[in-house]
Amino acid sequence: MAKVQIEKELFDLLVRFHVTGKEQEILHRDRALIRQGLEEKLQAMKLHNLYSESKNCKFKELRETARQLYLDEKGIHKDFRW
């Protein structure tokens, strides 16, 4: 099973939210930090998967498609691509 690393601050917030049973005491700010941290991690994982596909896919067409999607997600302007 694959493992995912997250920042300690996000981990602490998640533990406080889920394990302590004090969901009602978690501040709105903390909930926003949890959501933001998880969204950032999901985006990083998505970019990592696209990059891996662009380098490791068996089929040239799929590698190029993944490469273009990766560059689009990173915000690389089309004039700066090869």
C-alpha positions in Angstrom: 0.0 0.0 0.0 1.3 3.4 -0.9 2.0 6.0 1.8 1.4 9.7 1.7 3.4 12.3 3.6 1.7 15.4 5.0 3.0 18.3 7.1 3.0 17.8 10.8 0.7 20.8 11.4 -2.0 19.3 9.1 -1.5 15.9 10.8 -2.0 17.6 14.2 -5.2 19.3 13.0 -6.6 16.1 11.6 -5.8 14.2 14.8 -7.5 16.9 16.9 -10.5 16.9 14.6 -11.0 13.1 14.3 -9.4 11.3 17.2 -10.1 13.5 20.2 -13.8 13.5 19.5 -14.0 17.3 19.9 -15.2 18.1 16.4 -17.4 20.8 17.7 -14.5 22.6 19.4 -12.5 22.9 16.2 -12.5 26.5 15.0 -13.7 27.5 11.6 -10.1 28.6 10.9 -8.8 25.2 11.7 -11.3 23.5 9.4 -10.3 25.9 6.6 -6.6 25.0 7.2 -7.4 21.3 7.1 -9.4 21.8 3.8 -6.6 23.9 2.3 -3.8 21.5 3.4 -5.7 18.5 1.9 -6.4 20.3 -1.4 -2.8 21.3 -1.7 -1.7 17.7 -1.1 -4.2 16.4 -3.6 -2.9 18.8 -6.2 0.7 17.8 -5.5 -0.2 14.2 -5.9 -2.1 14.9 -9.2 1.0 16.7 -10.6 3.3 13.9 -9.4 1.1 11.3 -11.2 1.0 13.4 -14.4 4.8 13.9 -14.4 5.4 10.1 -13.8 3.0 9.2 -16.7 4.8 11.7 -18.9 8.1 10.0 -18.2 7.1 6.3 -17.8 4.2 5.5 -20.0 4.8 2.8 -22.6 3.0 4.7 -25.4 4.5 7.8 -26.9 1.1 9.4 -27.5 0.0 9.0 -23.9 3.3 10.3 -22.6 2.9 13.4 -24.7 -0.7 13.9 -23.5 0.4 13.5 -19.9 3.2 16.0 -20.5 0.9 18.6 -21.9 -1.6 18.1 -19.0 1.3 18.5 -16.5 2.5 21.7 -18.2 -1.1 23.0 -18.3 -1.5 22.3 -14.5 1.8 24.0 -13.7 0.7 27.0 -15.7 3.6 26.9 -18.2 2.8 29.2 -21.1 2.6 27.5 -24.5 5.4 29.7 -25.9 7.8 28.3 -23.3 7.2 24.6 -24.2 9.2 22.5 -26.6 
